[in-house]
Amino acid sequence: MEDYRRIADRLAEEIYSGRLKAGERLPPQRVFARRRSIAGSTAGRVYGELVRRGLVVGEVGRGTFVRAAPPPSGRALAEAAHDHDPRTTVDLELNYPSVPGQSELMADGLAPLLRADVLGEVTRTVPATGTAAAREAVAGLLAGSGWRPAPGQLLFAGNGRQAIAGVLATLVRPGGRVGVEALTYPLVKEIAERIGCTLVPLATDEEGLRPDAVTAAHRAAPLSALYVQPTLHNPTGVTAGDARKRELAGVVRDLDLPVVEDRIWSFLHEEGVPFAAYAPERVHVVDGLSKRVAPGLTVGFLVVPEERVGAVGGALRSGGWTAGRFALEAGTRWIRDGTVERLVGKKRADAARRQRVVAELLDTFTVRADPYAYYAWWELPAPWRADTFTAAAAARGVAVTPGAAFAVGPQGAPDAVRLGLASVPVPVLGQALRTLRDVARGRP
């Protein structure tokens, strides 16, 4: 039987040469299989490989289309670096919040570290367990709503993405299956590919991940772990209620499933108990300073069950993913002197202000978002498809992220885009949203 990758290579050549044009619909898989005299399962793998390469996008109920916009590119352990249309001037893909006075607050906390008698100490190496001061400070930072991690459960990575990679590497063997929300953090898809595991899309509703979907997927073929975002899910902004978290905790206990809870954006949500509070023996919490403070000088946090500290710490060391000592010391000082708390307050207010701009300018469209999130999920009006809208927006100078970047599986791409609200000034955001509104009111 011909290798599916060779067939995918030939289709890729047709796409690159222009014989298969942007926006063109590929035949249904059963038709493709009959024309090529291959098995239906092989046709499915061909289409899945083209999706993985970013050359086509599958849309539920509509088929598979050649991408009309350049595929988003990213690195599993670094923030996605996109090659945008050269006409693009406003980037609503990257999402780095910054508020007035941020640099001045950070500078005050860094000043003591720059003294000659201190600098030598804070530039030495540090283990995955960090320092006693860092563990105490971060335990206090993460505590709230009836949950406080023990300092001995804390580990430190260079950033949140490295923390995710480190913990998944200890939970999932090559070939294993990880359950995720059907829309998930794009770089988790690349992390999974690099460690050799398969992501299994799980159904969600207005409260996030459905417990019955977890049970059904595990019974179909055992899952090794779950990766979930119960608070301010990226990209939809959904937060699970306490009842849903309790139900999901019961399911993961019954199935004996470990969980990775991503709480990177949760600092914007003032209420609610972390999922880890309901199943502390099963949940590995990922958090960090990149969104609270700044992306360029950051630390990732891991709260793991006590018996897992050695295994996860070993993975961070072997992967070269432990935190830098200077960043760890700076973060610890910013937490202890109140800098992080002040920045969080400012960013909550800033996110709410930006969401009001979205609500005002896109009020006639279907936009899902939490009032305090730094992103919004725009379900596009017909007849727009996500990739054609992304291309049209880029031609008007605005970069957005198509739904395919978040979708798991070859046929799961919705006709929606994520708007990152954090990285541009508010007046520029308003101007960009007006441009996108005009595009959406037109036709492809």
Buried (B, 14 or more C-beta within 10 A) or exposed (E): EEEBEEBBBEBBEBBEEEEBEBBBEBBEBEEBBEEBEBEEEBBBBBBBBBBEBBBBBBBEEEBBBBBBBBBBEBEBBEBBEBEBBEEBBBBBBBBBBBBEEBEEBBEEBBEEBEEEEEEEEBEEEBBBBBBEBBBBBBBBBBEBEEBEBEBEBBBBBBBBBBBBBBBBBBBBEEEBBBBBBBBBBBBBBBBBEBBEBBBBBBEBEEBBBBBEBBBEBBEEEEBBBBBBBBBBBBBBBBBBBBEBBBBBBEBBEEBEBBBBBBBBBBBBBEEBBBBBBBBBEBBBBBBBBBBBBBBEBBBBBBBBBEEBBEBBBBBBEEBEBBBBBBBBBBBBBBBBBEBBBBBBEBBBEBBBEBBEBBEEBBEEBEBBBBEBBBBBBBBBEEEBBBBBBBBBBBEBBBBBBBBBBBBBBBBBBBBBBBBBBBBBEEEBBBBBBEBBBEBBEEEE
